[in-house]
Amino acid sequence: MMVVMVSVAASKGRIDITMETDDAIYVMELKFGKTAQKALEQIESKHYVNTFAMSGKEIIKVGMSFNIKEDNTIVFDWKSQQI
């Protein structure tokens, strides 16, 4: 089973994407023009993972960033942290 949800309400904002599998929940934040680290920091500062604390599942935070270089090349970066 896999369930993907977008714009999930949390106590301090909205989680961009969550993906739930049988064993884990991925909490994902997307940033444009910022870093993947900034996305992870937002997950932490807004306590997004607390929404799933009672699930009994492994929680993985994923920060993703998209940036456009001067030559219009799109650069994608991501970082993850397992809780």
N, C-alpha and C positions, 0 to 999 in steps of 0.2 A: 504494500500500500504506500502511496505517496500523495500528499495533499500539499498544493502550493496555493498560498494566499498572498494578495498584495494589499498594501495600505492597511495593515492590521492595527487596530486601536490598542494603545498601551496607556498606562497611567500618566506618562509624561510625553505624549506625542503619538506618532504613528510609525510603525515598523514598515520599511519599504516592502520587504518580501520575507515570508516565512515558508520553509519547506519542511514538512513533517514526514518522516519515514517510520517504519515499525520500531526502530531503535533510537532515533535521534531527531532533534529539532534544530534546523539551521535558521539563525536569525541574521538577516542580510540587510545591510544599509548601502545605498548607492550614492555616490558623489560625482558631480560633474565640475571639473576645474579645481578639484581639491585632491587630497591624497587618500589612499586606502586606509592609512593610519588614522586620519581624521574621521573616517566612517566608523572605524572600530571605537574610537574615542566617544562618538555620539551614542553608540550602542551601550557603552559603559555609563556615560554621564546621565543618560535618560533611563537607565535601569531596565532596558527592554527585556532582558532575559528573565526578570522577575515574573513576567507574565506567564512563563512556562515552568517556574520553579517546582511546582507540585506535580508535574507530569511524570516524574520518575524516569524520564528519558535523558540521554546525553544531550547537552546543549552546545552547539558550535556557533560562535559569532563569526560572521564573514563581512569584511569591509571591502567594497569594490569602488574603483574610481575610473572615470573616463576623462581624458584630456585630449585636446586637439592641438597638434603642433602647428607651427607657422606654414608648413607645406600641406596642411589639411589632413595629415596622418592622424588617425585616432589611436591613442595609447590607452591600453587597458591594464590595470594593476589590481591585485587583490591580496588580502592578508586574512588569515583566520586564527582563531584562538579557541581551543577546546576547554570547556568548563568541567 
